[in-house]
Structures are given as C-alpha cells and as structure tokens.
Amino acid sequence: MVHTCVVAGCRNRRTPGTGLSFYRFPRDPERKQRWIAAVNRQGWAPNDGSRLCSTHFISGKQVKNPRSADYVPSVFTPHSPKMKEPGPPEVPDKQEARVEAANALLFLQRQGESRPEEPIEPNVEGSALSLTDDENEFLSDSKDETFSQTSNVSFDDVLQALRQENRALRESVEKMSLSENSFRNDAEKVKFYTGLPNFFVLETVMLLLAPHMDAIRNAKLSKFQQLLLTLMRLRLDLRNQDLAYRFGVKVGTVVRTVHHVVNIMSSTLVPTAVFWPSRAELRKNLPAALRSSCPDCAVIVDCFSVPCEGQAVSGNDQGTATTCNVLNYLIGVAPQGVVTFVSRGVLGDFSPRNLAEGSGLLSKLLPGDVVLASRDLDIADSVAAHGARFGIASCFQDTASCRAEGPLPDTLSVRAHVEKVVSMVRQRYAMLTGPVERPFTTATERTSNLSTFDKIVQVACALNNLCISAAPLE
C-alpha cells in the first residue's frame, strides 16, 4: 500500500529511495488529539491508513519522550497550517493579531534559543501594544507568511543547537562512563580504578583473559566491563550494591562476575606474573646489598595477616567461646622486590613451619639456596631437608655447621623490604586490608583447597608485579 502524508499541501509519498518515514497516528488519546490539532484539517479524523511523514518533525523522526519537541509534529510548509495546541476558544481577531504580533517580536529577539518562549496570553481589557485597523488587517493577512519564514530560520537554528548540545552531552557522558574508550587515554583514571599504571597494561591483561571469558554469559556486561568491575572490587573494596548501581546490574550479577573473573585470573594471570625465577635470573638481577654477602639468596620470606569477619570456634579451657578472625599468609619476595610466592590462607593460630611445608614453598628450593627472613619462623629444619639454608638477617648461620657467614643486611632492612612490598600490594588493592567477608573464605572448588580470597591475594600480588613498583633490598 502506498502511503501519502495527510498534511494539507504535503505531496510526500512512500516511494523507494526517498528516505522518508511515515508514522501512524498515536494510540494514546491525548497525544493523538495533539497530532490531529497539529494537522489542522477542519472536520477531518484519521483512520488506520492515515500517515504523517517525517518532514514534519524537527529531527526528521518522531520521538516518544513527552519532553521532546518531536513528541508532536511541528514543522509545516506555508501550504500546511501551523500546529495549534488545543486550548480555550479563540479570542476575537484583533486580540489574536496583537498576540501574534507580540510573539513575533519576542521570537525575532530570541532567535537561536533551543526552547521557544511561552505564548503571551491576550489581555481582553486592553493591551500595551496598540494597533490601528489597517495594521490589524495587515497582520491578519500576512501572519502566516511571516511565521512560516521565521519558523524556517528557527528550525535550522534549533536543529543546529540541538546537535551541538547532543554532541557535548555525548562527550560528557562518555567521559564520566566506565567504558573502554573513557579509559583509553586517561592513565590517571586507569590507575585510580584498577591500580595498573596505564591503559596498555590493562589492555594486555584483557587480551590474556579474554579467550577464557567466553564461557561467562552476561548480556549486560562486556568482557572489559567484567574485568573492570572485578578490579574495582579489589582496588577500592566497593560493596556489591555500589557496583550494581554503577554498572546497572543486579547484586547477584556482581557477585557471580567477581567470582568468575577471579577464578580466571587465578588460573591464567597468576602463573604468568607470580613465578619462581631461575637461579641464573636471581643472580643476574641481585641487588648490591646481597651480591657479595649472600649471592645464593633465592627468596625472603615472612608472614602477614588479613582480618576477616568474626567466626566462632570451639571454647577454651574455661568454656568460653573464642573468635578466630585473622587469615595468615606466607609470602616470598625476591630481593629485586617482586612477589614470587604466596601461600594459601590459614585461619587463626598457625605454625609457619606447617604453612611452609603445606604450601609448596620448600619444593621450589634448590640445594644451596638461601632463604632469608627478618625473624625466626621455625622453618630452618624444613628448609635444610631440601638442601637449602635458612638465615635470619644479621645473624645468618650455616644450619649444618653453624659456621658464621659474612655480614648480611640488618634485620630492620630485611623486614622493611618485605613490609614495603606487602604494603604496596595492600595500598593498591584495598580489599586486602580486610575485613574479609565470609563468602570469600570458603573453598571455591572441591578439588582445590584455595578459597576465593586466597585467589584474590594471589591475583593482587600478580597485578602488583605488573606495575613499576619494585622495591629492591638496599
């Protein structure tokens, strides 16, 4: 069926190649009545086949937002009468001429504004604008022509202003949004939300994880947004509800996304960034503080704790209940300042020896390696069983012969070295400052004894190793 525009004097027809759109009259009674009033055909009512072409809208198409200027058609040629909003009965011709003349003056004074002025209500008793009969007759005859010319100028100006405003709003929204483009050229934004130094590093992490994220079905969040949401959770320790508001999703979606992405990062990123270097690499990059005194130093170990939500455990001798609310980790830091090992977390009281033996740290040692610490961790015998030596700063001894070795960095220097690295990780990823929420302390897989928070600690260390933040032992 060939549609023809119902506006009087409009000859537009739906033909191939015209690029015009033809719209049905709205079903909403109030809006439909406004469209009929805009067409202004006396005694006429639309039927199912009645159509209005897109040339009668400022933007070239109808808009269903009641606040938009294109909610009702308003563009008409001199052959098609101007839209008239339904209202009270029309005033006499002379009063209408005065209103039209006043509106014309205001209109010409305010050309270029995107929102037209409200019509001036007629004053039946009198008006400050006095017109003679000849002037009234002239205005009555020429008002349609005058307004059609000014309307043409106005719509061009309004359209241009709207386009500029739309462009500015798009740029503003894009800058404030959490989209990939908004991070691309803003290193400070990347650093604030992710802890990574720049977009190149963030993009590299994304390229590493992307092939493994295909199994995550999330229609509302892109892969980049899923990674960004997870990093923001680790970096700023935002609550799940906060992230749900920021990304426009449900809390359950946030929880699932964080757990999925953390699992993927644990299996792909952690082995890439947190690894035990070869002996040749360690000696090649050994800091001057250890090059002569302890050239075989393979790792500097220490323990750190993260508070978590209180969990009641068995009572003590007096029968009162105690609370175990600390997760303990064994961390290994290379003399160059990067994390090379992180154990799983142990809740409450722990033995560094049991933690070292059960975490896999000892299996990485080679005969002749030196494990350095700032305090006695009760792991000397376990280290010696693997052919390595355990030494405490400033009093290092061969565990086999108890022979004193050359001078080593003092205890304060070694302790400050480890604490500085741990502090860097925690400052970058506030989630490691605790308290740890209970859902993160349970094992995520039946075949793994690692909890989600254990993986988060490892992921945070891996991300820290990607930053330019090495703190070599001095």
C-alpha positions, 0 to 999 in steps of 0.5 A: 500500500502506498502511503501519502502524508495527510498534511494539507499541501504535503505531496510526500509519498512512500516511494523507494529511495526517498528516505522518508518515514511515515508514522501512524497516528498515536494510540494514546488519546491525548497525544493523538488529539495533539497530532490531529490539532497539529494537522489542522484539517477542519472536520477531518479524523484519521483512520488506520491508513492515515500517515504523517511523514517525517518532514514534519518533525524537527529531527526528521523522526518522531520521538516518544519522550513527552519532553521532546519537541518531536513528541508532536509534529511541528514543522509545516510548509506555508501550504500546511497550517501551523500546529495549534495546541488545543486550548480555550476558544479563540479570542476575537481577531484583533486580540489574536493579531496583537498576540501574534504580533507580540510573539513575533517580536519576542521570537525575532529577539530570541532567535537561536534559543533551543526552547521557544518562549511561552505564548503571551496570553491576550489581555481582553481589557486592553493591551500595551501594544496598540494597533490601528485597523489597517495594521490589524488587517495587515497582520491578519493577512500576512501572519502566516507568511511571516511565521512560516519564514521565521519558523524556517530560520528557527528550525535550522537554528534549533536543529543546529543547537540541538546537535551541538548540545547532543554532541557535548552531552555525548562527550560528557557522558562518555567521559564520566562512563566506565567504558573502554574508550573513557579509559583509553587515554586517561592513565590517571583514571586507569590507575585510580580504578584498577591500580595498573599504571596505564591503559596498555597494561590493562589492555594486555591483561584483557587480551590474556583473559579474554579467550577464557571469558567466553564461557561467562554469559552476561548480556549486560556486561562486556568482557572489559566491563567484567574485568573492570568491575572485578578490579574495582572490587579489589582496588577500592573494596566497593560493596556489591550494591555500589557496583550494581548501581554503577554498572546497572546490574543486579547484586547477584550479577556482581557477585557471580562476575567477581567470582568468575573473573577471579577464578580466571585470573587465578588460573591464567594471570597468576602463573604468568606474573607470580613465578619462581625465577631461575637461579641464573635470573636471581643472580643476574638481577641481585641487588648490591646489598646481597651480591657479595654477602649472600649471592645464593639468596633465592627468596625472603620470606615472612608472614602477614595477616588479613582480618576477616569477619568474626567466626566462632570456634570451639571454647577454651579451657574455661568454656568460653567461646573464642573468635578466630578472625585473622587469615595468615599468609606466607609470602616470598619476595625476591630481593629485586622486590617482586612477589614470587610466592604466596601461600594459601590462607590459614585461619587463626593460630598457625605454625609457619613451619606447617604453612611452609611445608603445606604450601609448596614453598620448600619444593621450589628450593634448590640445594644451596639456596638461601632463604632469608627472613627478618625473624625466626619462623621455625622453618630452618629444619624444613628448609635444610631437608631440601638442601637449602639454608635458612638465615635470619638477617644479621645473624645468618648461620650455616644450619649444618655447621653453624659456621658464621657467614659474612655480614648480611643486611640488618634485620630492620632492612630485611623486614622493611623490604618485605613490609614495603612490598606487602604494603604496596600490594595492600595500598593498591588493592584495598580489599586486602586490608580486610575485613574479609567477608565470609563468602570469600573464605570458603573453598571455591572448588572441591578439588582445590583447597584455595578459597576465593580470597586466597585467589584474590591475594594471589591475583593482587600480588600478580597485578602488583608485579605488573606495575613499576613498583619494585622495591629492591633490598638496599 
